[in-house]
Amino acid sequence: MNAAVLNFPVSNAWQPADKALRIEKAYYDGAWHGGSGPSIAVTNPATGAVIGHVPALGRVETGEAITAAHAGFGTWRKLLPQQRAAVLRRWFELIVDAREDLAIIMTSEQGKPLAEARGEIDYAASFVEWFAEEAKRVDGEIPMSHLPGRSMRVVREPIGVVACVTPWNFPCAMITRKAAAALAAGCSVVVRPASETPFSAIALAVLAERAGFPRGVFNVLTGPSREIVGEMTRNPLVRGLSFTGSTAVGKELARDCAGTLKRVSMELGGHAPFLVFDDVDLDRAVAAAVDAKFQTTGQDCLAANRILVQRSIYDAFLTRFVAATEALRIGNGFDAGVTLGPLMHDRAIQKCLDHITNATSAGARLLTGGEASGLFITPAVLADVRPDMAIFREETFGPVAAVMPFDSEDEAIALANDTEYGLSAYLFTQDHDRICRVSGAIRTGMLAVNCVKMTGHPIPFGGVRDSGLGREGGRHAISEFTDLKYVCAAFRTA
């Protein structure tokens, strides 16, 4: 077991230079609200220390925030596109300026290594910058008239108040990817961050206030999901819901939104296959597999959950993959050299252990890792995984790598598609024809070929089947938050 799990220095660096970013209140209707009821304790998962409290708002306060957002929408949508763009641009600049403080806040409440947190702030800021420009490009079209004496045009109009429900694994980027697109389209937003990581969202609200968003346009609510999100799904003033989370919860929210026919976009579970054919550079493929599996300590919807390796290189791959896995350093995200942080919950640790137990009891080999201490677990590698094992069927959301062999291209494709999910996949091969065949056959919304990093502000992020609805990022995201209006105008002919 890596000694870093038990013996890393216990620090609790909650020290943003800009102390005003650390507010223990929710933000809506252009003001900060502490709430009159109980509060929610927020802890550092690496140390267990309480780093602050946020108000546990309920249905009443959520209704007030939605009403304020509806009023703010009336103001925001009337601004010229370049005026909205200027406010978004200022928000982007403030996020960039506060990069280090935002990263410190994130590591304190989420646990990811500080370097990784800095990378997420850059990623989050990129969406705001991108959509600041897209605000000026929400274009319509002029169809050829099929009727005499008529001019026709099609315009895009903002849908109204958008509820953004975001997870704890990317507490800044998931907000900006959703909110910046909605704001660029002319919508107002009400954000409900995960209770585990509210301070990242609150800090973004501080910066949004400084950027000059009109009252009610950008709002952040903290409190129980069932109270806040329940009101979001029921309230007819909310016209769109953008959610990132589990498939089970996403389906429940979609049912709840049906009563008021809200626009729904959802990024749900992932169970990415990682295919390695025997013509690859093995060291490169191993390094990529480590990155794809263990990014965000495996708590990532894009994580490689099923690593499929052609049998002729299977043993060699395992030897190098295990060695690379054992070189990872676990610990407090503020400590130098740490590459993996803690998991977020006891239940996340338990799911990792359950998947390991289920697999090994059915014949898989545990080659390394799988020892837990608090919310830390050493990264594990399971070999000889089969489709009848739980880890092949379920998203682990933790640092447990499931590796299995395949013999033919057809078998690899069948194994990759043997899931209800379809968010992302990874393919490693040097055969151009195979790249064309396999990329066309794998049923996912996104595919990375001979690389791991593939997401970013200009691309349509999203999946198929049980991995979600709609797309985030890129020019396609604007369509999630706009309605098409067709205008047919008669004119006098000479």
MINU-463038 format. One record per residue (C-alpha): y, z, x. Coordinates in steps of 0.05 Angstrom, whole numbers, plus 5000, padded with zeros to 4 digits. Each point is the difference from the previous one (the first is absolute). Layout:
<<Y; Z; X>>
...
This chain:
<<5000; 5000; 5000>>
<<5068; 4982; 5026>>
<<5032; 5065; 5023>>
<<5067; 4976; 4974>>
<<4976; 5016; 4930>>
<<4996; 5075; 5014>>
<<5047; 5010; 5058>>
<<5062; 4958; 4989>>
<<5066; 5038; 5004>>
<<5021; 5024; 4931>>
<<5072; 4976; 4993>>
<<5038; 4991; 4935>>
<<5056; 4953; 5018>>
<<5042; 4997; 4937>>
<<5066; 4987; 5035>>
<<5037; 4937; 4978>>
<<5067; 4997; 5035>>
<<5034; 4983; 4934>>
<<4985; 5064; 4961>>
<<5029; 4969; 4937>>
<<4938; 4957; 4995>>
<<4959; 5062; 4986>>
<<5017; 5015; 4927>>
<<4952; 5039; 4956>>
<<5023; 4967; 4936>>
<<4987; 4939; 4958>>
<<5053; 4946; 4991>>
<<5017; 4965; 4935>>
<<5062; 4979; 4961>>
<<5039; 5001; 5065>>
<<4989; 5075; 5011>>
<<4952; 5049; 5033>>
<<4958; 5043; 4954>>
<<4961; 5062; 5018>>
<<4964; 5011; 4935>>
<<4993; 5065; 4962>>
<<4925; 5009; 5003>>
<<4949; 5008; 5056>>
<<5002; 4963; 5066>>
<<4948; 4963; 5041>>
<<4985; 5022; 5070>>
<<4995; 4945; 5052>>
<<4957; 5013; 5061>>
<<4990; 4968; 5068>>
<<4926; 4978; 4998>>
<<4993; 5009; 5075>>
<<5020; 5073; 5000>>
<<4995; 5024; 4928>>
<<5072; 5026; 5004>>
<<5045; 4994; 4940>>
<<5059; 4956; 5019>>
<<5038; 5005; 4935>>
<<4999; 4998; 4924>>
<<5020; 4949; 4948>>
<<5013; 5009; 4926>>
<<4942; 4989; 4951>>
<<5038; 4958; 4949>>
<<4968; 4983; 4934>>
<<5004; 4953; 4941>>
<<5069; 5021; 4978>>
<<5033; 4988; 5068>>
<<4962; 4935; 5007>>
<<5028; 4976; 4934>>
<<5070; 5018; 5023>>
<<4990; 4962; 5064>>
<<4974; 4939; 4963>>
<<5059; 5001; 4952>>
<<5047; 5004; 5061>>
<<4963; 4943; 5033>>
<<5008; 4958; 4937>>
<<5075; 5013; 5002>>
<<5002; 4984; 5074>>
<<4962; 4936; 4987>>
<<5057; 4977; 4955>>
<<5049; 5008; 5058>>
<<4955; 4974; 5056>>
<<4978; 4936; 4966>>
<<5072; 4979; 4988>>
<<5018; 5002; 5074>>
<<5001; 4933; 5036>>
<<4938; 4988; 5041>>
<<5039; 5005; 5065>>
<<5026; 5068; 4977>>
<<4930; 5026; 4989>>
<<4980; 4969; 5066>>
<<5056; 5038; 5036>>
<<4976; 5067; 4974>>
<<4928; 4985; 5019>>
<<5023; 4978; 5069>>
<<5037; 5065; 5010>>
<<4938; 5039; 4978>>
<<4960; 4961; 5052>>
<<5051; 5017; 5055>>
<<4999; 5074; 4982>>
<<4923; 5001; 5002>>
<<5001; 4968; 5069>>
<<5051; 5050; 5025>>
<<4958; 5058; 4973>>
<<4935; 4972; 5028>>
<<4983; 5060; 5044>>
<<5017; 5052; 4947>>
<<4960; 4963; 4947>>
<<4941; 4996; 5047>>
<<5003; 5074; 5014>>
<<5002; 5015; 4925>>
<<4940; 4955; 4989>>
<<4957; 5029; 5054>>
<<5017; 5070; 4976>>
<<4975; 4988; 4930>>
<<4949; 4944; 5008>>
<<4971; 5015; 5069>>
<<4997; 4931; 5031>>
<<5018; 4995; 5074>>
<<5074; 4995; 5013>>
<<4995; 4931; 5031>>
<<4964; 4976; 4938>>
<<5053; 5031; 4956>>
<<5055; 4964; 5038>>
<<4962; 4936; 4989>>
<<4998; 5013; 4925>>
<<5075; 5012; 4998>>
<<5011; 4933; 5032>>
<<4952; 4969; 4950>>
<<5035; 5035; 4942>>
<<5069; 4977; 5023>>
<<4976; 4928; 5006>>
<<4989; 4996; 4925>>
<<5070; 5024; 4985>>
<<5030; 4949; 5049>>
<<4957; 4944; 4971>>
<<5017; 5015; 4928>>
<<5073; 5008; 5015>>
<<4998; 4926; 5016>>
<<4954; 4983; 4942>>
<<5050; 5031; 4952>>
<<5043; 4938; 5012>>
<<4942; 4952; 4987>>
<<4974; 5019; 4931>>
<<5003; 4928; 4978>>
<<4986; 4964; 4935>>
<<4986; 4928; 4984>>
<<5025; 4942; 4958>>
<<4944; 4962; 4966>>
<<5007; 4928; 4978>>
<<5017; 5001; 4926>>
<<4948; 4973; 4952>>
<<5050; 5002; 4943>>
<<5062; 4957; 4990>>
<<5068; 5034; 5006>>
<<4972; 5062; 5033>>
<<5010; 5033; 5067>>
<<4946; 5048; 5023>>
<<4996; 5055; 5051>>
<<4953; 5056; 5019>>
<<5028; 5064; 5030>>
<<4969; 5064; 5026>>
<<5025; 5065; 4971>>
<<4983; 5071; 5024>>
<<4950; 5035; 4955>>
<<5036; 5067; 4999>>
<<4978; 5069; 5023>>
<<4942; 4998; 5049>>
<<4956; 5061; 5013>>
<<4972; 5002; 5071>>
<<4941; 5046; 5011>>
<<4983; 5005; 5074>>
<<4945; 5032; 5043>>
<<5001; 5049; 5057>>
<<4969; 4956; 5055>>
<<5063; 4957; 5008>>
<<5054; 5044; 4971>>
<<5060; 4956; 5020>>
<<4974; 4929; 5002>>
<<4967; 5002; 4931>>
<<5067; 5021; 4971>>
<<5043; 4947; 5033>>
<<4950; 4944; 4988>>
<<5002; 5013; 4926>>
<<5071; 5026; 4989>>
<<5037; 4950; 5044>>
<<4969; 4941; 4963>>
<<5016; 5030; 4932>>
<<5071; 5017; 5022>>
<<5011; 4930; 5028>>
<<4978; 4971; 4933>>
<<5053; 5042; 4965>>
<<4956; 5056; 4974>>
<<5010; 5075; 5006>>
<<4943; 5043; 5026>>
<<4970; 5069; 4989>>
<<4954; 5020; 5057>>
<<4945; 5052; 4995>>
<<4973; 5014; 5070>>
<<4935; 5036; 5013>>
<<5008; 5076; 4997>>
<<4971; 5005; 5070>>
<<5056; 4958; 5031>>
<<5064; 5007; 4959>>
<<5048; 5011; 5057>>
<<4996; 4929; 5025>>
<<5020; 4975; 4932>>
<<5056; 5051; 4994>>
<<5028; 4979; 5068>>
<<5000; 4928; 4976>>
<<5039; 5024; 4939>>
<<5052; 5033; 5044>>
<<5009; 4935; 5038>>
<<5002; 4960; 4935>>
<<5055; 5046; 4974>>
<<5039; 4988; 5065>>
<<4989; 4926; 4994>>
<<5039; 4999; 4935>>
<<4949; 4985; 4945>>
<<5034; 5012; 4933>>
<<4981; 5061; 4960>>
<<4930; 4997; 4970>>
<<4978; 4939; 5039>>
<<4955; 5035; 5051>>
<<4964; 5064; 4978>>
<<4946; 5044; 5030>>
<<4961; 5050; 4959>>
<<4953; 5053; 5027>>
<<4948; 5037; 4959>>
<<4931; 4994; 4968>>
<<4975; 4929; 4993>>
<<4974; 5010; 4929>>
<<5068; 5023; 4975>>
<<5044; 4951; 5037>>
<<4956; 4938; 4999>>
<<4978; 5015; 4930>>
<<5072; 4996; 4976>>
<<5011; 4937; 5041>>
<<4942; 4965; 4966>>
<<5020; 5023; 4930>>
<<5076; 4990; 5004>>
<<5021; 4933; 4970>>
<<5061; 4997; 5046>>
<<4954; 4990; 5059>>
<<4984; 4926; 5001>>
<<4958; 4996; 5063>>
<<4952; 5045; 5039>>
<<4983; 4988; 5072>>
<<4943; 5043; 5025>>
<<4961; 5009; 5064>>
<<4938; 5044; 4997>>
<<4928; 5002; 4979>>
<<4968; 4949; 4954>>
<<4978; 5053; 4950>>
<<5071; 5027; 4992>>
<<5029; 4930; 4999>>
<<4955; 4981; 4941>>
<<5021; 5062; 4963>>
<<5074; 4985; 5011>>
<<4991; 4928; 4978>>
<<4970; 5025; 4935>>
<<5058; 5049; 4991>>
<<5051; 4945; 5012>>
<<4969; 4954; 4948>>
<<5032; 5039; 4943>>
<<5069; 4975; 5020>>
<<4977; 4935; 5034>>
<<5030; 5017; 5067>>
<<4997; 4953; 5059>>
<<4947; 5029; 5046>>
<<4989; 4987; 5074>>
<<4947; 5039; 5037>>
<<4973; 5005; 5071>>
<<4934; 5036; 4992>>
<<4938; 5016; 5040>>
<<4976; 4960; 5059>>
<<4932; 4994; 5033>>
<<5013; 4950; 5055>>
<<4943; 4965; 5035>>
<<5008; 4985; 5074>>
<<4957; 4941; 5021>>
<<4982; 4990; 5074>>
<<4963; 4936; 5019>>
<<4964; 4992; 5067>>
<<5049; 4950; 5029>>
<<5056; 5050; 5008>>
<<5030; 5035; 5060>>
<<4963; 5065; 4990>>
<<5051; 5046; 5032>>
<<5055; 4970; 4957>>
<<4959; 5007; 4937>>
<<4983; 5072; 5015>>
<<5073; 5019; 5013>>
<<5019; 4966; 4935>>
<<4946; 5036; 4962>>
<<5024; 5067; 5026>>
<<5071; 4983; 4978>>
<<4979; 4975; 4932>>
<<4955; 5059; 4986>>
<<5039; 5059; 5027>>
<<5073; 4981; 4984>>
<<5032; 5058; 4963>>
<<4937; 5040; 5016>>
<<4962; 4954; 4953>>
<<5045; 5019; 4942>>
<<5022; 4929; 4988>>
<<4982; 4952; 4944>>
<<4994; 4945; 5053>>
<<4952; 5040; 5043>>
<<4937; 4963; 5021>>
<<4947; 5038; 4960>>
<<4940; 4954; 5011>>
<<4993; 4973; 5070>>
<<4950; 4942; 4999>>
<<4976; 4976; 5069>>
<<4954; 4941; 5015>>
<<4933; 5027; 5023>>
<<5000; 4965; 5068>>
<<5060; 5042; 5023>>
<<4988; 5060; 4955>>
<<4975; 5049; 5053>>
<<5053; 4980; 5051>>
<<5054; 5007; 4948>>
<<4976; 5070; 4980>>
<<4999; 5024; 5072>>
<<5072; 4978; 5012>>
<<5024; 5021; 4932>>
<<4973; 5070; 5008>>
<<5032; 5007; 5068>>
<<5067; 4976; 4973>>
<<4995; 5048; 4941>>
<<4985; 5059; 5044>>
<<5063; 4984; 5041>>
<<5045; 5013; 4941>>
<<5039; 5065; 5003>>
<<5006; 5044; 4938>>
<<5054; 5051; 4989>>
<<5068; 5019; 4975>>
<<5043; 4938; 4990>>
<<5056; 5030; 5042>>
<<4956; 5008; 5062>>
<<5003; 4945; 5053>>
<<4942; 4952; 5003>>
<<4972; 5016; 4931>>
<<4973; 4939; 4965>>
<<4968; 5032; 4938>>
<<5030; 5054; 4957>>
<<4971; 5044; 4946>>
<<4975; 4979; 4932>>
<<5041; 5020; 4940>>
<<4952; 5042; 4959>>
<<4937; 5041; 5004>>
<<4969; 4951; 4952>>
<<5014; 4943; 5048>>
<<4961; 5037; 5054>>
<<4944; 5014; 4951>>
<<4995; 4927; 4980>>
<<4993; 4980; 5073>>
<<4945; 5051; 5010>>
<<4965; 4980; 4935>>
<<4999; 4927; 5021>>
<<4971; 5018; 5068>>
<<4946; 5044; 4968>>
<<4982; 4948; 4948>>
<<4995; 4945; 5053>>
<<4960; 5039; 5051>>
<<4952; 5026; 4948>>
<<4985; 4928; 4981>>
<<4988; 4976; 5071>>
<<5068; 4986; 5031>>
<<5013; 5026; 5071>>
<<5060; 5044; 5015>>
<<5020; 4978; 5070>>
<<5061; 5044; 5009>>
<<5049; 5045; 4964>>
<<4999; 5030; 4931>>
<<5017; 5071; 5021>>
<<5054; 5033; 4957>>
<<5050; 5056; 5015>>
<<5053; 5014; 4948>>
<<5028; 4934; 4979>>
<<4978; 4965; 5064>>
<<4935; 4962; 5008>>
<<4976; 4963; 5062>>
<<4996; 4925; 4987>>
<<4929; 4982; 4983>>
<<4958; 4938; 5009>>
<<4940; 4986; 4955>>
<<4952; 4945; 5020>>
<<4949; 4963; 4958>>
<<5037; 5011; 4935>>
<<4970; 4966; 4939>>
<<5029; 4978; 4933>>
<<4963; 5055; 4963>>
<<5039; 5054; 5037>>
<<5062; 5033; 4970>>
<<5045; 4981; 5058>>
<<4985; 4926; 4988>>
<<5020; 5008; 4927>>
<<5059; 5048; 5003>>
<<5065; 5002; 5038>>
<<4995; 5058; 5049>>
<<5074; 5006; 5015>>
<<4985; 5036; 5064>>
<<4979; 4988; 5072>>
<<4927; 4982; 4988>>
<<4979; 4930; 5022>>
<<4941; 4967; 4966>>
<<4967; 4946; 5043>>
<<4943; 4954; 4980>>
<<4968; 4936; 5027>>
<<4995; 4932; 4968>>
<<4962; 4937; 5020>>
<<5034; 4940; 4967>>
<<5068; 4979; 4977>>
<<4976; 4998; 4928>>
<<4974; 5072; 5006>>
<<5066; 5024; 5029>>
<<5039; 4969; 4943>>
<<4953; 5029; 4948>>
<<5007; 5070; 5030>>
<<5076; 4994; 5005>>
<<5004; 4981; 4927>>
<<4951; 5052; 4976>>
<<5054; 5046; 4972>>
<<5046; 5004; 4940>>
<<5060; 5005; 5047>>
<<5039; 4942; 5030>>
<<5062; 5022; 5038>>
<<4990; 4978; 5072>>
<<4948; 4977; 5050>>
<<4995; 4986; 5075>>
<<4965; 4942; 5033>>
<<4985; 4992; 5074>>
<<4972; 4934; 5024>>
<<5022; 4943; 5046>>
<<4968; 4946; 4957>>
<<5055; 4963; 4963>>
<<4953; 4971; 4948>>
<<4972; 5070; 4986>>
<<5070; 5027; 4992>>
<<5013; 4948; 4946>>
<<4934; 5012; 4965>>
<<5001; 5076; 5001>>
<<5073; 5009; 4984>>
<<4990; 4957; 4938>>
<<4937; 5038; 4979>>
<<5023; 5072; 5008>>
<<5031; 5026; 4935>>
<<5061; 5040; 5022>>
<<5075; 4996; 4992>>
<<5012; 5002; 5076>>
<<4960; 4980; 5061>>
<<5014; 5011; 5074>>
<<4966; 4952; 5048>>
<<4991; 5023; 5072>>
<<5054; 5053; 4991>>
<<5013; 5066; 4964>>
<<5074; 5004; 4985>>
<<5015; 4953; 4942>>
<<5049; 5034; 4953>>
<<5075; 4999; 5000>>
<<5062; 4986; 4959>>
<<4993; 4925; 4990>>
<<4928; 4998; 4975>>
<<4970; 5011; 4930>>
<<4961; 5065; 5007>>
<<4947; 5012; 4948>>
<<4928; 4992; 4979>>
<<4953; 4972; 4948>>
<<4948; 5031; 4953>>
<<5001; 5076; 5003>>
<<5050; 5000; 5057>>
<<5060; 4988; 4955>>
<<5049; 4956; 4963>>
<<5061; 4964; 5025>>
<<5030; 4994; 5070>>
<<5049; 5040; 5041>>
<<5043; 4973; 5056>>
<<5026; 4930; 5011>>
<<5036; 4957; 4950>>
<<4942; 5008; 4951>>
<<5018; 5073; 4990>>
<<5063; 4983; 4962>>
<<4959; 4969; 4944>>
<<4968; 5069; 4988>>
<<5067; 5027; 4978>>
<<5032; 4941; 4964>>
<<4990; 4965; 4934>>
<<5010; 4925; 4990>>
<<5052; 4981; 4949>>
<<5003; 4929; 4974>>
<<5067; 4975; 4974>>
<<5006; 4936; 4960>>
<<5072; 4979; 4986>>
<<5021; 4943; 4954>>
<<5058; 4956; 5020>>
<<5037; 4944; 4967>>
<<4982; 4931; 5022>>
<<5052; 4945; 5006>>
